[in-house]
Amino acid sequence: MDKHNTFHSRATYQLMRLDYLVVLVVMSAAVLMHASEVNWWRFILVFAVIDLVGTIPAWYVYYGRRKGEHRTIPAGFYTAYNLAHSLAVNALIVGAWYLVAGGWEWAMLAGPIHICGDRSLFGNVYKPSGLSFEPVPHPGYAQFSRDYERSDRW
């Protein structure tokens, strides 16, 4: 994947997931090693808010109520999902939290742990609004993947 070829092969996609798994394990281990210092209510709240903002409205309010293979939903749901599942947005939230709280809290890792879990364990990354909100093979991409897998190396 590069700036001209913005796709993953199966191998690079698995490597990306492995990278997020390593970060997930390290952050989770850090939180567990400091479990007695974690405000678990805040941790759970922050962990859940990502899906309360980014997934549940799209799924339960719109996508899940529609039928058929092509369940078009408004682009705003994709934007909400992508912002809620963004490490950059979560870094801003942690920065603001740090300033308001006056220091570090281990619960601040809940957002990054959630995102790394989604990306490593479930393979979920940002959702382009031209694709189904829930993973469904796009015929054009499926054809491209077949052609790519059969092609010679450059």
CYANA upper distance limits for C-alpha pairs under 8 A (distance plus 0.5 A):
  1 MET  CA      5 ASN  CA      6.00
  1 MET  CA      6 THR  CA      5.81
  1 MET  CA      7 PHE  CA      5.91
  1 MET  CA      8 HIS  CA      6.08
  1 MET  CA      9 SER  CA      8.33
  1 MET  CA     12 THR  CA      8.30
  2 ASP  CA      6 THR  CA      6.27
  2 ASP  CA      7 PHE  CA      8.39
  8 HIS  CA     12 THR  CA      6.04
  8 HIS  CA     13 TYR  CA      5.81
  9 SER  CA     13 TYR  CA      6.54
  9 SER  CA    145 SER  CA      8.47
 10 ARG  CA     14 GLN  CA      6.74
 11 ALA  CA     15 LEU  CA      6.78
 12 THR  CA     16 MET  CA      6.62
 13 TYR  CA     17 ARG  CA      6.81
 14 GLN  CA     18 LEU  CA      6.64
 15 LEU  CA     19 ASP  CA      6.72
 16 MET  CA     20 TYR  CA      6.97
 16 MET  CA    120 SER  CA      8.27
 17 ARG  CA     21 LEU  CA      6.65
 17 ARG  CA    119 ARG  CA      6.54
 17 ARG  CA    120 SER  CA      4.79
 17 ARG  CA    121 LEU  CA      7.95
 17 ARG  CA    123 GLY  CA      7.03
 18 LEU  CA     22 VAL  CA      6.79
 18 LEU  CA    120 SER  CA      6.77
 19 ASP  CA     23 VAL  CA      7.01
 19 ASP  CA    120 SER  CA      8.12
 20 TYR  CA     24 LEU  CA      6.49
 20 TYR  CA    116 CYS  CA      5.69
 20 TYR  CA    117 GLY  CA      7.90
 20 TYR  CA    119 ARG  CA      6.88
 20 TYR  CA    120 SER  CA      5.65
 21 LEU  CA     25 VAL  CA      6.61
 21 LEU  CA    116 CYS  CA      7.10
 21 LEU  CA    117 GLY  CA      7.48
 21 LEU  CA    119 ARG  CA      8.41
 21 LEU  CA    120 SER  CA      5.43
 21 LEU  CA    121 LEU  CA      7.73
 22 VAL  CA     26 VAL  CA      6.76
 23 VAL  CA     27 MET  CA      6.60
 23 VAL  CA    116 CYS  CA      7.42
 24 LEU  CA     28 SER  CA      6.42
 24 LEU  CA    112 PRO  CA      8.48
 24 LEU  CA    113 ILE  CA      6.14
 24 LEU  CA    116 CYS  CA      5.86
 24 LEU  CA    117 GLY  CA      6.73
 24 LEU  CA    120 SER  CA      8.39
 25 VAL  CA     29 ALA  CA      6.42
 26 VAL  CA     30 ALA  CA      6.72
 27 MET  CA     31 VAL  CA      6.79
 27 MET  CA    109 LEU  CA      7.48
 27 MET  CA    113 ILE  CA      7.10
 28 SER  CA     32 LEU  CA      6.60
 28 SER  CA    113 ILE  CA      7.32
 29 ALA  CA     33 MET  CA      6.45
 30 ALA  CA     34 HIS  CA      6.91
 31 VAL  CA     35 ALA  CA      6.34
 31 VAL  CA     38 VAL  CA      7.75
 31 VAL  CA    106 TRP  CA      6.53
 31 VAL  CA    107 ALA  CA      8.15
 31 VAL  CA    109 LEU  CA      8.04
 34 HIS  CA     38 VAL  CA      7.08
 34 HIS  CA    106 TRP  CA      7.88
 37 GLU  CA    105 GLU  CA      8.47
 37 GLU  CA    106 TRP  CA      7.58
 38 VAL  CA     43 PHE  CA      7.98
 38 VAL  CA    105 GLU  CA      7.48
 38 VAL  CA    106 TRP  CA      5.90
 38 VAL  CA    107 ALA  CA      6.18
 39 ASN  CA     43 PHE  CA      6.78
 39 ASN  CA    105 GLU  CA      8.29
 39 ASN  CA    106 TRP  CA      8.06
 39 ASN  CA    107 ALA  CA      6.56
 40 TRP  CA     44 ILE  CA      6.49
 40 TRP  CA    107 ALA  CA      7.42
 41 TRP  CA     45 LEU  CA      6.60
 42 ARG  CA     46 VAL  CA      6.55
 42 ARG  CA    107 ALA  CA      6.70
 43 PHE  CA     47 PHE  CA      6.50
 43 PHE  CA    107 ALA  CA      5.01
 43 PHE  CA    108 MET  CA      7.57
 43 PHE  CA    109 LEU  CA      8.27
 43 PHE  CA    110 ALA  CA      5.89
 44 ILE  CA     48 ALA  CA      6.50
 44 ILE  CA    110 ALA  CA      7.87
 45 LEU  CA     49 VAL  CA      6.47
 46 VAL  CA     50 ILE  CA      7.36
 46 VAL  CA    107 ALA  CA      8.47
 46 VAL  CA    108 MET  CA      8.50
 46 VAL  CA    110 ALA  CA      6.48
 46 VAL  CA    111 GLY  CA      6.58
 47 PHE  CA     51 ASP  CA      8.39
 47 PHE  CA    110 ALA  CA      5.59
 47 PHE  CA    111 GLY  CA      5.96
 47 PHE  CA    113 ILE  CA      8.40
 47 PHE  CA    114 HIS  CA      6.45
 48 ALA  CA     52 LEU  CA      6.63
 49 VAL  CA     53 VAL  CA      6.41
 50 ILE  CA     54 GLY  CA      6.23
 50 ILE  CA     55 THR  CA      8.10
 50 ILE  CA     84 ALA  CA      5.72
 50 ILE  CA     85 HIS  CA      7.05
 50 ILE  CA    111 GLY  CA      7.69
 50 ILE  CA    114 HIS  CA      8.35
 51 ASP  CA     55 THR  CA      5.16
 51 ASP  CA     56 ILE  CA      6.36
 51 ASP  CA     81 TYR  CA      8.37
 51 ASP  CA     84 ALA  CA      8.02
 52 LEU  CA     56 ILE  CA      5.83
 52 LEU  CA     57 PRO  CA      7.49
 53 VAL  CA     57 PRO  CA      7.22
 53 VAL  CA     80 ALA  CA      7.09
 53 VAL  CA     81 TYR  CA      7.55
 53 VAL  CA     84 ALA  CA      7.01
 54 GLY  CA     58 ALA  CA      7.69
 54 GLY  CA     77 PHE  CA      7.72
 54 GLY  CA     78 TYR  CA      8.38
 54 GLY  CA     80 ALA  CA      5.51
 54 GLY  CA     81 TYR  CA      4.15
 54 GLY  CA     82 ASN  CA      7.60
 54 GLY  CA     83 LEU  CA      7.98
 54 GLY  CA     84 ALA  CA      5.81
 54 GLY  CA     85 HIS  CA      7.61
 55 THR  CA     59 TRP  CA      6.53
 55 THR  CA     81 TYR  CA      6.41
 56 ILE  CA     60 TYR  CA      6.06
 56 ILE  CA     61 VAL  CA      7.82
 57 PRO  CA     61 VAL  CA      5.51
 57 PRO  CA     62 TYR  CA      7.54
 57 PRO  CA     77 PHE  CA      7.96
 58 ALA  CA     62 TYR  CA      5.88
 58 ALA  CA     63 TYR  CA      6.34
 58 ALA  CA     64 GLY  CA      8.44
 58 ALA  CA     73 ILE  CA      8.23
 58 ALA  CA     77 PHE  CA      5.92
 58 ALA  CA     78 TYR  CA      8.39
 59 TRP  CA     63 TYR  CA      5.22
 59 TRP  CA     64 GLY  CA      5.54
 59 TRP  CA     65 ARG  CA      8.45
 60 TYR  CA     64 GLY  CA      5.74
 60 TYR  CA     65 ARG  CA      7.34
 61 VAL  CA     65 ARG  CA      7.50
 62 TYR  CA     66 ARG  CA      7.27
 62 TYR  CA     73 ILE  CA      7.16
 63 TYR  CA     71 ARG  CA      6.80
 63 TYR  CA     72 THR  CA      8.03
 63 TYR  CA     73 ILE  CA      6.87
 63 TYR  CA    133 PHE  CA      7.92
 66 ARG  CA     71 ARG  CA      6.50
 67 LYS  CA     71 ARG  CA      7.05
 70 HIS  CA    132 SER  CA      7.51
 71 ARG  CA    132 SER  CA      7.28
 72 THR  CA    132 SER  CA      7.53
 73 ILE  CA     77 PHE  CA      7.69
 73 ILE  CA    133 PHE  CA      8.23
 74 PRO  CA     78 TYR  CA      8.09
 75 ALA  CA     79 THR  CA      6.90
 75 ALA  CA    129 SER  CA      6.36
 76 GLY  CA     80 ALA  CA      6.60
 77 PHE  CA     81 TYR  CA      6.65
 78 TYR  CA     82 ASN  CA      6.56
 78 TYR  CA    127 LYS  CA      6.63
 78 TYR  CA    128 PRO  CA      7.48
 78 TYR  CA    129 SER  CA      6.40
 78 TYR  CA    133 PHE  CA      7.88
 79 THR  CA     83 LEU  CA      6.53
 80 ALA  CA     84 ALA  CA      6.50
 81 TYR  CA     85 HIS  CA      6.52
 81 TYR  CA    126 TYR  CA      8.17
 81 TYR  CA    127 LYS  CA      7.94
 82 ASN  CA     86 SER  CA      6.45
 82 ASN  CA    126 TYR  CA      5.90
 82 ASN  CA    127 LYS  CA      7.00
 83 LEU  CA     89 VAL  CA      6.90
 84 ALA  CA     89 VAL  CA      7.62
 84 ALA  CA     90 ASN  CA      8.04
 85 HIS  CA     89 VAL  CA      8.38
 85 HIS  CA     90 ASN  CA      8.27
 85 HIS  CA    115 ILE  CA      6.37
 85 HIS  CA    126 TYR  CA      7.92
 86 SER  CA     90 ASN  CA      6.69
 86 SER  CA    115 ILE  CA      8.01
 87 LEU  CA     91 ALA  CA      6.45
 87 LEU  CA    112 PRO  CA      6.94
 87 LEU  CA    115 ILE  CA      7.76
 88 ALA  CA     92 LEU  CA      6.92
 89 VAL  CA     93 ILE  CA      6.85
 90 ASN  CA     94 VAL  CA      6.60
 90 ASN  CA    111 GLY  CA      6.78
 90 ASN  CA    112 PRO  CA      7.45
 91 ALA  CA     95 GLY  CA      6.55
 92 LEU  CA     96 ALA  CA      6.67
 93 ILE  CA     97 TRP  CA      6.48
 94 VAL  CA     98 TYR  CA      6.45
 94 VAL  CA    108 MET  CA      6.47
 95 GLY  CA     99 LEU  CA      6.83
 96 ALA  CA    100 VAL  CA      6.66
 97 TRP  CA    101 ALA  CA      6.30
 97 TRP  CA    108 MET  CA      8.35
 98 TYR  CA    102 GLY  CA      6.17
 98 TYR  CA    103 GLY  CA      5.62
 98 TYR  CA    104 TRP  CA      6.33
 98 TYR  CA    105 GLU  CA      8.23
 99 LEU  CA    103 GLY  CA      7.25
104 TRP  CA    108 MET  CA      8.04
109 LEU  CA    113 ILE  CA      6.44
110 ALA  CA    114 HIS  CA      6.59
111 GLY  CA    115 ILE  CA      6.78
112 PRO  CA    116 CYS  CA      6.49
113 ILE  CA    117 GLY  CA      6.47
114 HIS  CA    118 ASP  CA      6.70
115 ILE  CA    119 ARG  CA      6.71
116 CYS  CA    120 SER  CA      6.35
117 GLY  CA    121 LEU  CA      5.88
117 GLY  CA    122 PHE  CA      7.63
118 ASP  CA    122 PHE  CA      5.62
118 ASP  CA    123 GLY  CA      6.76
118 ASP  CA    124 ASN  CA      5.93
118 ASP  CA    125 VAL  CA      8.03
119 ARG  CA    123 GLY  CA      5.06
119 ARG  CA    124 ASN  CA      5.23
119 ARG  CA    125 VAL  CA      6.20
120 SER  CA    124 ASN  CA      8.18
127 LYS  CA    131 LEU  CA      7.87
127 LYS  CA    133 PHE  CA      7.28
129 SER  CA    133 PHE  CA      8.00
131 LEU  CA    136 VAL  CA      8.35
131 LEU  CA    138 HIS  CA      7.63
132 SER  CA    136 VAL  CA      6.65
137 PRO  CA    141 TYR  CA      7.85
137 PRO  CA    142 ALA  CA      6.99
138 HIS  CA    142 ALA  CA      6.53
139 PRO  CA    143 GLN  CA      6.71
140 GLY  CA    144 PHE  CA      6.71
141 TYR  CA    145 SER  CA      6.49
142 ALA  CA    146 ARG  CA      6.80
143 GLN  CA    147 ASP  CA      6.71
144 PHE  CA    148 TYR  CA      6.44
145 SER  CA    149 GLU  CA      6.51
146 ARG  CA    150 ARG  CA      6.81
147 ASP  CA    151 SER  CA      6.63
